[in-house]
Amino acid sequence: MPKQPEAHVAFEVYENSINFLGISQANLPNINFIVQQINGAGINGNVDAVLHGMIDAMELGLNFRSITDAAVTLLEPRKHNIDLRLAEQYWDTVNSQRYIGADKFVFVLVPKNYQPGNIATASLADASGTYSVYYYAGYKNGVQMWEIDPFNYICKIRGVDYMAEIRRALGK
């Protein structure tokens, strides 16, 4: 079905499959491959070699409207299993009708910092937290788009595991 994305309709944040309240926005991690600069004899200048399947450190940002119990729970210095569930609206260009898709982003993370925000009359606190990502997977309508798991040498994108050769070379 040809469809055009229109907007994110709603999203919710869960820890261990329990709904969190008070989340107003999430800043998803960038996926950056690690590069090693190559230079020296036989090369006229510098070349950035992208290391096969190796991902740089990632972080998730969550913004809270207020200092919520959920925000404080995520401050606990331990591993958190989080998933963001998103309803995304599309327009079916063939049948001229609306379609709602389900996206999900799954994380294992540890808190890096928490900012309680501001206090002012008739305003939001604008509290926020930043979290170190140990595992990151993205799904669109139940189909995995990517899975990044640095501790287990996994870098899957669209079903291709780019670290399989590396694991094999290491005897894993």
Secondary structure, 3 states (H helix, E strand, C coil): CCEEEEEEEEEEEEECCEEECCEEEEECCCCCEEEEEECCCCCCCCEEEEEEEEECCEEEEEEECCCCHHHHHCCCCCCEEEEEEEEEEEEECCCCEEEEEEEEEEEEEEEEEEECCCCCCCCCCCEEEEEEEEEEEEEECCEEEEEEEHHHCEEEECCEECCHHHHHHCCC
